[in-house]
């Protein structure tokens, strides 16, 4: 579970780099689970080892996207652009 207020102090410029980190972590975990699935018994091991972290990352991404939407932040905007967050 991710605290819904976790990203409340973020500014628009802070969201894209954090989303990039989460997306990279999600892909890494997905690749590890896929690799584990290649061997017999690996699916069980992969799920036990990586599934909880993977679900946490997905939940955190969801909370981040929701917080960015509530602040009318564009997640595709490079982090170098000015902050448009209204508090």
mmCIF file as gemmi writes it, N, C-alpha and C atoms, coordinates in Angstrom:
data_model
loop_
_atom_site.group_PDB
_atom_site.id
_atom_site.type_symbol
_atom_site.label_atom_id
_atom_site.label_alt_id
_atom_site.label_comp_id
_atom_site.label_asym_id
_atom_site.label_entity_id
_atom_site.label_seq_id
_atom_site.pdbx_PDB_ins_code
_atom_site.Cartn_x
_atom_site.Cartn_y
_atom_site.Cartn_z
_atom_site.occupancy
_atom_site.B_iso_or_equiv
_atom_site.pdbx_formal_charge
_atom_site.auth_seq_id
_atom_site.auth_asym_id
_atom_site.pdbx_PDB_model_num
ATOM 1 N N . UNK Axp A 1 ? 0.84 -1.184 0 1 0 ? 1 A 1
ATOM 2 C CA . UNK Axp A 1 ? 0 0 0 1 0 ? 1 A 1
ATOM 3 C C . UNK Axp A 1 ? 0.884 1.245 0 1 0 ? 1 A 1
ATOM 4 N N . UNK Axp A 2 ? 0.441 2.207 -0.767 1 0 ? 2 A 1
ATOM 5 C CA . UNK Axp A 2 ? 1.163 3.472 -0.874 1 0 ? 2 A 1
ATOM 6 C C . UNK Axp A 2 ? 0.294 4.556 -0.255 1 0 ? 2 A 1
ATOM 7 N N . UNK Axp A 3 ? 0.894 5.388 0.552 1 0 ? 3 A 1
ATOM 8 C CA . UNK Axp A 3 ? 0.193 6.494 1.185 1 0 ? 3 A 1
ATOM 9 C C . UNK Axp A 3 ? -0.3 7.454 0.107 1 0 ? 3 A 1
ATOM 10 N N . UNK Axp A 4 ? -1.606 7.707 0.019 1 0 ? 4 A 1
ATOM 11 C CA . UNK Axp A 4 ? -2.139 8.612 -1.005 1 0 ? 4 A 1
ATOM 12 C C . UNK Axp A 4 ? -1.546 10.02 -0.932 1 0 ? 4 A 1
ATOM 13 N N . UNK Axp A 5 ? -1.074 10.435 0.231 1 0 ? 5 A 1
ATOM 14 C CA . UNK Axp A 5 ? -0.493 11.769 0.371 1 0 ? 5 A 1
ATOM 15 C C . UNK Axp A 5 ? 1.002 11.808 0.107 1 0 ? 5 A 1
ATOM 16 N N . UNK Axp A 6 ? 1.567 10.672 -0.282 1 0 ? 6 A 1
ATOM 17 C CA . UNK Axp A 6 ? 3.016 10.574 -0.479 1 0 ? 6 A 1
ATOM 18 C C . UNK Axp A 6 ? 3.552 11.637 -1.438 1 0 ? 6 A 1
ATOM 19 N N . UNK Axp A 7 ? 2.821 11.943 -2.473 1 0 ? 7 A 1
ATOM 20 C CA . UNK Axp A 7 ? 3.291 12.889 -3.488 1 0 ? 7 A 1
ATOM 21 C C . UNK Axp A 7 ? 2.662 14.277 -3.358 1 0 ? 7 A 1
ATOM 22 N N . UNK Axp A 8 ? 2.006 14.549 -2.254 1 0 ? 8 A 1
ATOM 23 C CA . UNK Axp A 8 ? 1.322 15.836 -2.094 1 0 ? 8 A 1
ATOM 24 C C . UNK Axp A 8 ? 2.279 17.025 -2.074 1 0 ? 8 A 1
ATOM 25 N N . UNK Axp A 9 ? 3.507 16.826 -1.642 1 0 ? 9 A 1
ATOM 26 C CA . UNK Axp A 9 ? 4.473 17.926 -1.589 1 0 ? 9 A 1
ATOM 27 C C . UNK Axp A 9 ? 5.261 18.076 -2.89 1 0 ? 9 A 1
ATOM 28 N N . UNK Axp A 10 ? 5.029 17.186 -3.833 1 0 ? 10 A 1
ATOM 29 C CA . UNK Axp A 10 ? 5.749 17.256 -5.106 1 0 ? 10 A 1
ATOM 30 C C . UNK Axp A 10 ? 5.249 18.425 -5.948 1 0 ? 10 A 1
ATOM 31 N N . UNK Axp A 11 ? 6.143 18.967 -6.733 1 0 ? 11 A 1
ATOM 32 C CA . UNK Axp A 11 ? 5.811 19.995 -7.708 1 0 ? 11 A 1
ATOM 33 C C . UNK Axp A 11 ? 5.805 19.334 -9.082 1 0 ? 11 A 1
ATOM 34 N N . UNK Axp A 12 ? 5.211 19.978 -10.058 1 0 ? 12 A 1
ATOM 35 C CA . UNK Axp A 12 ? 5.092 19.378 -11.388 1 0 ? 12 A 1
ATOM 36 C C . UNK Axp A 12 ? 6.437 18.91 -11.938 1 0 ? 12 A 1
ATOM 37 N N . UNK Axp A 13 ? 7.471 19.655 -11.688 1 0 ? 13 A 1
ATOM 38 C CA . UNK Axp A 13 ? 8.794 19.291 -12.209 1 0 ? 13 A 1
ATOM 39 C C . UNK Axp A 13 ? 9.342 18.016 -11.554 1 0 ? 13 A 1
ATOM 40 N N . UNK Axp A 14 ? 8.815 17.653 -10.394 1 0 ? 14 A 1
ATOM 41 C CA . UNK Axp A 14 ? 9.288 16.483 -9.66 1 0 ? 14 A 1
ATOM 42 C C . UNK Axp A 14 ? 8.663 15.173 -10.135 1 0 ? 14 A 1
ATOM 43 N N . UNK Axp A 15 ? 7.506 15.251 -10.766 1 0 ? 15 A 1
ATOM 44 C CA . UNK Axp A 15 ? 6.793 14.035 -11.155 1 0 ? 15 A 1
ATOM 45 C C . UNK Axp A 15 ? 7.463 13.242 -12.28 1 0 ? 15 A 1
ATOM 46 N N . UNK Axp A 16 ? 7.847 13.861 -13.404 1 0 ? 16 A 1
ATOM 47 C CA . UNK Axp A 16 ? 8.43 13.055 -14.493 1 0 ? 16 A 1
ATOM 48 C C . UNK Axp A 16 ? 9.667 12.246 -14.111 1 0 ? 16 A 1
ATOM 49 N N . UNK Axp A 17 ? 10.639 12.807 -13.381 1 0 ? 17 A 1
ATOM 50 C CA . UNK Axp A 17 ? 11.789 11.977 -13.018 1 0 ? 17 A 1
ATOM 51 C C . UNK Axp A 17 ? 11.403 10.819 -12.091 1 0 ? 17 A 1
ATOM 52 N N . UNK Axp A 18 ? 10.48 11.051 -11.174 1 0 ? 18 A 1
ATOM 53 C CA . UNK Axp A 18 ? 10.04 9.983 -10.271 1 0 ? 18 A 1
ATOM 54 C C . UNK Axp A 18 ? 9.296 8.902 -11.048 1 0 ? 18 A 1
ATOM 55 N N . UNK Axp A 19 ? 8.469 9.326 -12.008 1 0 ? 19 A 1
ATOM 56 C CA . UNK Axp A 19 ? 7.756 8.359 -12.843 1 0 ? 19 A 1
ATOM 57 C C . UNK Axp A 19 ? 8.747 7.532 -13.653 1 0 ? 19 A 1
ATOM 58 N N . UNK Axp A 20 ? 9.787 8.163 -14.156 1 0 ? 20 A 1
ATOM 59 C CA . UNK Axp A 20 ? 10.814 7.437 -14.918 1 0 ? 20 A 1
ATOM 60 C C . UNK Axp A 20 ? 11.49 6.385 -14.044 1 0 ? 20 A 1
ATOM 61 N N . UNK Axp A 21 ? 11.795 6.73 -12.802 1 0 ? 21 A 1
ATOM 62 C CA . UNK Axp A 21 ? 12.398 5.764 -11.879 1 0 ? 21 A 1
ATOM 63 C C . UNK Axp A 21 ? 11.465 4.582 -11.622 1 0 ? 21 A 1
ATOM 64 N N . UNK Axp A 22 ? 10.198 4.89 -11.395 1 0 ? 22 A 1
ATOM 65 C CA . UNK Axp A 22 ? 9.229 3.824 -11.132 1 0 ? 22 A 1
ATOM 66 C C . UNK Axp A 22 ? 9.034 2.936 -12.354 1 0 ? 22 A 1
ATOM 67 N N . UNK Axp A 23 ? 8.978 3.545 -13.53 1 0 ? 23 A 1
ATOM 68 C CA . UNK Axp A 23 ? 8.803 2.786 -14.762 1 0 ? 23 A 1
ATOM 69 C C . UNK Axp A 23 ? 9.993 1.866 -14.999 1 0 ? 23 A 1
ATOM 70 N N . UNK Axp A 24 ? 11.183 2.362 -14.75 1 0 ? 24 A 1
ATOM 71 C CA . UNK Axp A 24 ? 12.389 1.541 -14.894 1 0 ? 24 A 1
ATOM 72 C C . UNK Axp A 24 ? 12.365 0.385 -13.902 1 0 ? 24 A 1
ATOM 73 N N . UNK Axp A 25 ? 11.988 0.657 -12.669 1 0 ? 25 A 1
ATOM 74 C CA . UNK Axp A 25 ? 11.91 -0.398 -11.651 1 0 ? 25 A 1
ATOM 75 C C . UNK Axp A 25 ? 10.853 -1.436 -12.026 1 0 ? 25 A 1
ATOM 76 N N . UNK Axp A 26 ? 9.712 -0.968 -12.531 1 0 ? 26 A 1
ATOM 77 C CA . UNK Axp A 26 ? 8.646 -1.88 -12.964 1 0 ? 26 A 1
ATOM 78 C C . UNK Axp A 26 ? 9.152 -2.814 -14.06 1 0 ? 26 A 1
ATOM 79 N N . UNK Axp A 27 ? 9.832 -2.254 -15.04 1 0 ? 27 A 1
ATOM 80 C CA . UNK Axp A 27 ? 10.353 -3.055 -16.149 1 0 ? 27 A 1
ATOM 81 C C . UNK Axp A 27 ? 11.413 -4.048 -15.67 1 0 ? 27 A 1
ATOM 82 N N . UNK Axp A 28 ? 12.268 -3.613 -14.768 1 0 ? 28 A 1
ATOM 83 C CA . UNK Axp A 28 ? 13.286 -4.507 -14.217 1 0 ? 28 A 1
ATOM 84 C C . UNK Axp A 28 ? 12.641 -5.702 -13.52 1 0 ? 28 A 1
ATOM 85 N N . UNK Axp A 29 ? 11.648 -5.43 -12.685 1 0 ? 29 A 1
ATOM 86 C CA . UNK Axp A 29 ? 10.962 -6.501 -11.979 1 0 ? 29 A 1
ATOM 87 C C . UNK Axp A 29 ? 10.213 -7.414 -12.946 1 0 ? 29 A 1
ATOM 88 N N . UNK Axp A 30 ? 9.586 -6.813 -13.949 1 0 ? 30 A 1
ATOM 89 C CA . UNK Axp A 30 ? 8.87 -7.605 -14.959 1 0 ? 30 A 1
ATOM 90 C C . UNK Axp A 30 ? 9.857 -8.534 -15.672 1 0 ? 30 A 1
ATOM 91 N N . UNK Axp A 31 ? 11.025 -8.018 -16.048 1 0 ? 31 A 1
ATOM 92 C CA . UNK Axp A 31 ? 12.039 -8.841 -16.72 1 0 ? 31 A 1
ATOM 93 C C . UNK Axp A 31 ? 12.519 -9.978 -15.819 1 0 ? 31 A 1
ATOM 94 N N . UNK Axp A 32 ? 12.709 -9.697 -14.535 1 0 ? 32 A 1
ATOM 95 C CA . UNK Axp A 32 ? 13.133 -10.731 -13.602 1 0 ? 32 A 1
ATOM 96 C C . UNK Axp A 32 ? 12.068 -11.823 -13.466 1 0 ? 32 A 1
ATOM 97 N N . UNK Axp A 33 ? 10.804 -11.414 -13.409 1 0 ? 33 A 1
ATOM 98 C CA . UNK Axp A 33 ? 9.728 -12.401 -13.313 1 0 ? 33 A 1
ATOM 99 C C . UNK Axp A 33 ? 9.63 -13.222 -14.592 1 0 ? 33 A 1
ATOM 100 N N . UNK Axp A 34 ? 9.774 -12.571 -15.739 1 0 ? 34 A 1
ATOM 101 C CA . UNK Axp A 34 ? 9.736 -13.283 -17.019 1 0 ? 34 A 1
ATOM 102 C C . UNK Axp A 34 ? 10.881 -14.281 -17.116 1 0 ? 34 A 1
ATOM 103 N N . UNK Axp A 35 ? 12.054 -13.882 -16.683 1 0 ? 35 A 1
ATOM 104 C CA . UNK Axp A 35 ? 13.218 -14.768 -16.72 1 0 ? 35 A 1
ATOM 105 C C . UNK Axp A 35 ? 13.012 -15.969 -15.79 1 0 ? 35 A 1
ATOM 106 N N . UNK Axp A 36 ? 12.442 -15.701 -14.625 1 0 ? 36 A 1
ATOM 107 C CA . UNK Axp A 36 ? 12.173 -16.787 -13.685 1 0 ? 36 A 1
ATOM 108 C C . UNK Axp A 36 ? 11.163 -17.773 -14.265 1 0 ? 36 A 1
ATOM 109 N N . UNK Axp A 37 ? 10.228 -17.29 -15.067 1 0 ? 37 A 1
ATOM 110 C CA . UNK Axp A 37 ? 9.21 -18.144 -15.669 1 0 ? 37 A 1
ATOM 111 C C . UNK Axp A 37 ? 9.786 -19.105 -16.698 1 0 ? 37 A 1
ATOM 112 N N . UNK Axp A 38 ? 10.996 -18.863 -17.167 1 0 ? 38 A 1
ATOM 113 C CA . UNK Axp A 38 ? 11.603 -19.695 -18.197 1 0 ? 38 A 1
ATOM 114 C C . UNK Axp A 38 ? 12.024 -21.066 -17.673 1 0 ? 38 A 1
ATOM 115 N N . UNK Axp A 39 ? 12.211 -21.196 -16.377 1 0 ? 39 A 1
ATOM 116 C CA . UNK Axp A 39 ? 12.639 -22.486 -15.832 1 0 ? 39 A 1
ATOM 117 C C . UNK Axp A 39 ? 11.474 -23.157 -15.101 1 0 ? 39 A 1
ATOM 118 N N . UNK Axp A 40 ? 11.551 -24.462 -14.993 1 0 ? 40 A 1
ATOM 119 C CA . UNK Axp A 40 ? 10.496 -25.167 -14.27 1 0 ? 40 A 1
ATOM 120 C C . UNK Axp A 40 ? 10.558 -24.777 -12.797 1 0 ? 40 A 1
ATOM 121 N N . UNK Axp A 41 ? 9.437 -24.454 -12.255 1 0 ? 41 A 1
ATOM 122 C CA . UNK Axp A 41 ? 9.384 -24.012 -10.869 1 0 ? 41 A 1
ATOM 123 C C . UNK Axp A 41 ? 9.759 -22.556 -10.697 1 0 ? 41 A 1
ATOM 124 N N . UNK Axp A 42 ? 10.27 -21.946 -11.749 1 0 ? 42 A 1
ATOM 125 C CA . UNK Axp A 42 ? 10.702 -20.554 -11.671 1 0 ? 42 A 1
ATOM 126 C C . UNK Axp A 42 ? 9.57 -19.579 -11.481 1 0 ? 42 A 1
ATOM 127 N N . UNK Axp A 43 ? 8.395 -19.919 -12.033 1 0 ? 43 A 1
ATOM 128 C CA . UNK Axp A 43 ? 7.24 -19.025 -11.905 1 0 ? 43 A 1
ATOM 129 C C . UNK Axp A 43 ? 6.89 -18.833 -10.434 1 0 ? 43 A 1
ATOM 130 N N . UNK Axp A 44 ? 6.896 -19.914 -9.686 1 0 ? 44 A 1
ATOM 131 C CA . UNK Axp A 44 ? 6.589 -19.828 -8.265 1 0 ? 44 A 1
ATOM 132 C C . UNK Axp A 44 ? 7.643 -19.01 -7.534 1 0 ? 44 A 1
ATOM 133 N N . UNK Axp A 45 ? 8.896 -19.304 -7.823 1 0 ? 45 A 1
ATOM 134 C CA . UNK Axp A 45 ? 10.001 -18.571 -7.19 1 0 ? 45 A 1
ATOM 135 C C . UNK Axp A 45 ? 9.946 -17.092 -7.584 1 0 ? 45 A 1
ATOM 136 N N . UNK Axp A 46 ? 9.724 -16.832 -8.867 1 0 ? 46 A 1
ATOM 137 C CA . UNK Axp A 46 ? 9.647 -15.448 -9.35 1 0 ? 46 A 1
ATOM 138 C C . UNK Axp A 46 ? 8.523 -14.684 -8.69 1 0 ? 46 A 1
ATOM 139 N N . UNK Axp A 47 ? 7.363 -15.338 -8.566 1 0 ? 47 A 1
ATOM 140 C CA . UNK Axp A 47 ? 6.238 -14.667 -7.92 1 0 ? 47 A 1
ATOM 141 C C . UNK Axp A 47 ? 6.503 -14.415 -6.448 1 0 ? 47 A 1
ATOM 142 N N . UNK Axp A 48 ? 7.073 -15.38 -5.778 1 0 ? 48 A 1
ATOM 143 C CA . UNK Axp A 48 ? 7.381 -15.204 -4.361 1 0 ? 48 A 1
ATOM 144 C C . UNK Axp A 48 ? 8.428 -14.12 -4.142 1 0 ? 48 A 1
ATOM 145 N N . UNK Axp A 49 ? 9.38 -14.061 -5.047 1 0 ? 49 A 1
ATOM 146 C CA . UNK Axp A 49 ? 10.499 -13.138 -4.885 1 0 ? 49 A 1
ATOM 147 C C . UNK Axp A 49 ? 10.176 -11.717 -5.332 1 0 ? 49 A 1
ATOM 148 N N . UNK Axp A 50 ? 9.509 -11.582 -6.466 1 0 ? 50 A 1
ATOM 149 C CA . UNK Axp A 50 ? 9.364 -10.263 -7.093 1 0 ? 50 A 1
ATOM 150 C C . UNK Axp A 50 ? 7.952 -9.694 -7.101 1 0 ? 50 A 1
ATOM 151 N N . UNK Axp A 51 ? 6.936 -10.508 -6.954 1 0 ? 51 A 1
ATOM 152 C CA . UNK Axp A 51 ? 5.552 -10.047 -7.133 1 0 ? 51 A 1
ATOM 153 C C . UNK Axp A 51 ? 5.18 -8.912 -6.181 1 0 ? 51 A 1
ATOM 154 N N . UNK Axp A 52 ? 5.516 -9.022 -4.922 1 0 ? 52 A 1
ATOM 155 C CA . UNK Axp A 52 ? 5.148 -7.981 -3.955 1 0 ? 52 A 1
ATOM 156 C C . UNK Axp A 52 ? 5.775 -6.637 -4.323 1 0 ? 52 A 1
ATOM 157 N N . UNK Axp A 53 ? 7.065 -6.653 -4.687 1 0 ? 53 A 1
ATOM 158 C CA . UNK Axp A 53 ? 7.732 -5.412 -5.105 1 0 ? 53 A 1
ATOM 159 C C . UNK Axp A 53 ? 7.088 -4.852 -6.37 1 0 ? 53 A 1
ATOM 160 N N . UNK Axp A 54 ? 6.775 -5.746 -7.297 1 0 ? 54 A 1
ATOM 161 C CA . UNK Axp A 54 ? 6.15 -5.328 -8.553 1 0 ? 54 A 1
ATOM 162 C C . UNK Axp A 54 ? 4.796 -4.659 -8.273 1 0 ? 54 A 1
ATOM 163 N N . UNK Axp A 55 ? 3.991 -5.268 -7.431 1 0 ? 55 A 1
ATOM 164 C CA . UNK Axp A 55 ? 2.685 -4.694 -7.084 1 0 ? 55 A 1
ATOM 165 C C . UNK Axp A 55 ? 2.846 -3.357 -6.363 1 0 ? 55 A 1
ATOM 166 N N . UNK Axp A 56 ? 3.849 -3.239 -5.508 1 0 ? 56 A 1
ATOM 167 C CA . UNK Axp A 56 ? 4.127 -1.968 -4.824 1 0 ? 56 A 1
ATOM 168 C C . UNK Axp A 56 ? 4.465 -0.867 -5.824 1 0 ? 56 A 1
ATOM 169 N N . UNK Axp A 57 ? 5.295 -1.198 -6.804 1 0 ? 57 A 1
ATOM 170 C CA . UNK Axp A 57 ? 5.682 -0.215 -7.819 1 0 ? 57 A 1
ATOM 171 C C . UNK Axp A 57 ? 4.458 0.218 -8.627 1 0 ? 57 A 1
ATOM 172 N N . UNK Axp A 58 ? 3.617 -0.738 -9.015 1 0 ? 58 A 1
ATOM 173 C CA . UNK Axp A 58 ? 2.407 -0.396 -9.758 1 0 ? 58 A 1
ATOM 174 C C . UNK Axp A 58 ? 1.497 0.514 -8.939 1 0 ? 58 A 1
ATOM 175 N N . UNK Axp A 59 ? 1.362 0.21 -7.657 1 0 ? 59 A 1
ATOM 176 C CA . UNK Axp A 59 ? 0.547 1.052 -6.783 1 0 ? 59 A 1
ATOM 177 C C . UNK Axp A 59 ? 1.119 2.447 -6.641 1 0 ? 59 A 1
ATOM 178 N N . UNK Axp A 60 ? 2.43 2.526 -6.519 1 0 ? 60 A 1
ATOM 179 C CA . UNK Axp A 60 ? 3.075 3.832 -6.388 1 0 ? 60 A 1
ATOM 180 C C . UNK Axp A 60 ? 2.925 4.65 -7.671 1 0 ? 60 A 1
ATOM 181 N N . UNK Axp A 61 ? 3.044 3.982 -8.812 1 0 ? 61 A 1
ATOM 182 C CA . UNK Axp A 61 ? 2.831 4.674 -10.09 1 0 ? 61 A 1
ATOM 183 C C . UNK Axp A 61 ? 1.422 5.238 -10.173 1 0 ? 61 A 1
ATOM 184 N N . UNK Axp A 62 ? 0.452 4.451 -9.74 1 0 ? 62 A 1
ATOM 185 C CA . UNK Axp A 62 ? -0.947 4.874 -9.777 1 0 ? 62 A 1
ATOM 186 C C . UNK Axp A 62 ? -1.16 6.112 -8.908 1 0 ? 62 A 1
ATOM 187 N N . UNK Axp A 63 ? -0.598 6.09 -7.703 1 0 ? 63 A 1
ATOM 188 C CA . UNK Axp A 63 ? -0.724 7.23 -6.785 1 0 ? 63 A 1
ATOM 189 C C . UNK Axp A 63 ? -0.025 8.456 -7.368 1 0 ? 63 A 1
ATOM 190 N N . UNK Axp A 64 ? 1.155 8.249 -7.947 1 0 ? 64 A 1
ATOM 191 C CA . UNK Axp A 64 ? 1.889 9.364 -8.555 1 0 ? 64 A 1
ATOM 192 C C . UNK Axp A 64 ? 1.089 9.974 -9.701 1 0 ? 64 A 1
ATOM 193 N N . UNK Axp A 65 ? 0.547 9.15 -10.574 1 0 ? 65 A 1
ATOM 194 C CA . UNK Axp A 65 ? -0.25 9.659 -11.707 1 0 ? 65 A 1
ATOM 195 C C . UNK Axp A 65 ? -1.481 10.416 -11.22 1 0 ? 65 A 1
ATOM 196 N N . UNK Axp A 66 ? -2.122 9.902 -10.18 1 0 ? 66 A 1
ATOM 197 C CA . UNK Axp A 66 ? -3.302 10.571 -9.638 1 0 ? 66 A 1
ATOM 198 C C . UNK Axp A 66 ? -2.919 11.927 -9.048 1 0 ? 66 A 1
ATOM 199 N N . UNK Axp A 67 ? -1.83 11.968 -8.285 1 0 ? 67 A 1
ATOM 200 C CA . UNK Axp A 67 ? -1.384 13.232 -7.686 1 0 ? 67 A 1
ATOM 201 C C . UNK Axp A 67 ? -1.012 14.245 -8.768 1 0 ? 67 A 1
ATOM 202 N N . UNK Axp A 68 ? -0.347 13.779 -9.82 1 0 ? 68 A 1
ATOM 203 C CA . UNK Axp A 68 ? 0.023 14.675 -10.919 1 0 ? 68 A 1
ATOM 204 C C . UNK Axp A 68 ? -1.229 15.209 -11.614 1 0 ? 68 A 1
ATOM 205 N N . UNK Axp A 69 ? -2.219 14.356 -11.81 1 0 ? 69 A 1
ATOM 206 C CA . UNK Axp A 69 ? -3.461 14.788 -12.453 1 0 ? 69 A 1
ATOM 207 C C . UNK Axp A 69 ? -4.203 15.809 -11.592 1 0 ? 69 A 1
ATOM 208 N N . UNK Axp A 70 ? -4.205 15.588 -10.278 1 0 ? 70 A 1
ATOM 209 C CA . UNK Axp A 70 ? -4.877 16.527 -9.372 1 0 ? 70 A 1
ATOM 210 C C . UNK Axp A 70 ? -4.217 17.899 -9.393 1 0 ? 70 A 1
ATOM 211 N N . UNK Axp A 71 ? -2.922 17.929 -9.679 1 0 ? 71 A 1
ATOM 212 C CA . UNK Axp A 71 ? -2.189 19.201 -9.747 1 0 ? 71 A 1
ATOM 213 C C . UNK Axp A 71 ? -2.088 19.721 -11.172 1 0 ? 71 A 1
ATOM 214 N N . UNK Axp A 72 ? -2.763 19.047 -12.099 1 0 ? 72 A 1
ATOM 215 C CA . UNK Axp A 72 ? -2.747 19.417 -13.514 1 0 ? 72 A 1
ATOM 216 C C . UNK Axp A 72 ? -1.335 19.449 -14.087 1 0 ? 72 A 1
ATOM 217 N N . UNK Axp A 73 ? -0.538 18.472 -13.712 1 0 ? 73 A 1
ATOM 218 C CA . UNK Axp A 73 ? 0.835 18.369 -14.194 1 0 ? 73 A 1
ATOM 219 C C . UNK Axp A 73 ? 0.882 17.472 -15.423 1 0 ? 73 A 1
ATOM 220 N N . UNK Axp A 74 ? 1.708 17.85 -16.358 1 0 ? 74 A 1
ATOM 221 C CA . UNK Axp A 74 ? 1.916 17.062 -17.566 1 0 ? 74 A 1
ATOM 222 C C . UNK Axp A 74 ? 3.097 16.131 -17.322 1 0 ? 74 A 1
ATOM 223 N N . UNK Axp A 75 ? 2.845 14.834 -17.269 1 0 ? 75 A 1
ATOM 224 C CA . UNK Axp A 75 ? 3.905 13.877 -16.983 1 0 ? 75 A 1
ATOM 225 C C . UNK Axp A 75 ? 4.87 13.69 -18.14 1 0 ? 75 A 1
ATOM 226 N N . UNK Axp A 76 ? 4.498 14.144 -19.317 1 0 ? 76 A 1
ATOM 227 C CA . UNK Axp A 76 ? 5.408 14.02 -20.452 1 0 ? 76 A 1
ATOM 228 C C . UNK Axp A 76 ? 6.357 15.207 -20.553 1 0 ? 76 A 1
ATOM 229 N N . UNK Axp A 77 ? 6.158 16.204 -19.687 1 0 ? 77 A 1
ATOM 230 C CA . UNK Axp A 77 ? 6.992 17.395 -19.689 1 0 ? 77 A 1
ATOM 231 C C . UNK Axp A 77 ? 8.352 17.077 -19.086 1 0 ? 77 A 1
ATOM 232 N N . UNK Axp A 78 ? 9.424 17.467 -19.763 1 0 ? 78 A 1
ATOM 233 C CA . UNK Axp A 78 ? 10.757 17.25 -19.177 1 0 ? 78 A 1
ATOM 234 C C . UNK Axp A 78 ? 10.879 17.928 -17.825 1 0 ? 78 A 1
ATOM 235 N N . UNK Axp A 79 ? 11.679 17.351 -16.968 1 0 ? 79 A 1
ATOM 236 C CA . UNK Axp A 79 ? 11.845 17.872 -15.61 1 0 ? 79 A 1
ATOM 237 C C . UNK Axp A 79 ? 12.441 19.265 -15.584 1 0 ? 79 A 1
ATOM 238 N N . UNK Axp A 80 ? 13.081 19.694 -16.671 1 0 ? 80 A 1
ATOM 239 C CA . UNK Axp A 80 ? 13.725 20.998 -16.68 1 0 ? 80 A 1
ATOM 240 C C . UNK Axp A 80 ? 12.75 22.157 -16.868 1 0 ? 80 A 1
ATOM 241 N N . UNK Axp A 81 ? 11.51 21.872 -17.243 1 0 ? 81 A 1
ATOM 242 C CA . UNK Axp A 81 ? 10.562 22.958 -17.433 1 0 ? 81 A 1
ATOM 243 C C . UNK Axp A 81 ? 10.114 23.515 -16.087 1 0 ? 81 A 1
ATOM 244 N N . UNK Axp A 82 ? 9.565 24.702 -16.131 1 0 ? 82 A 1
ATOM 245 C CA . UNK Axp A 82 ? 9.187 25.362 -14.887 1 0 ? 82 A 1
ATOM 246 C C . UNK Axp A 82 ? 8.04 24.644 -14.201 1 0 ? 82 A 1
ATOM 247 N N . UNK Axp A 83 ? 7.93 24.859 -12.939 1 0 ? 83 A 1
ATOM 248 C CA . UNK Axp A 83 ? 6.902 24.237 -12.112 1 0 ? 83 A 1
ATOM 249 C C . UNK Axp A 83 ? 5.574 24.948 -12.327 1 0 ? 83 A 1
ATOM 250 N N . UNK Axp A 84 ? 4.521 24.155 -12.533 1 0 ? 84 A 1
ATOM 251 C CA . UNK Axp A 84 ? 3.204 24.754 -12.725 1 0 ? 84 A 1
ATOM 252 C C . UNK Axp A 84 ? 2.253 24.36 -11.625 1 0 ? 84 A 1
ATOM 253 N N . UNK Axp A 85 ? 2.738 23.747 -10.586 1 0 ? 85 A 1
ATOM 254 C CA . UNK Axp A 85 ? 1.881 23.256 -9.512 1 0 ? 85 A 1
ATOM 255 C C . UNK Axp A 85 ? 1.267 24.419 -8.748 1 0 ? 85 A 1
ATOM 256 N N . UNK Axp A 86 ? -0.017 24.262 -8.463 1 0 ? 86 A 1
ATOM 257 C CA . UNK Axp A 86 ? -0.728 25.257 -7.678 1 0 ? 86 A 1
ATOM 258 C C . UNK Axp A 86 ? -1.101 24.618 -6.352 1 0 ? 86 A 1
ATOM 259 N N . UNK Axp A 87 ? -0.734 25.264 -5.275 1 0 ? 87 A 1
ATOM 260 C CA . UNK Axp A 87 ? -1.025 24.703 -3.941 1 0 ? 87 A 1
ATOM 261 C C . UNK Axp A 87 ? -2.119 25.497 -3.289 1 0 ? 87 A 1
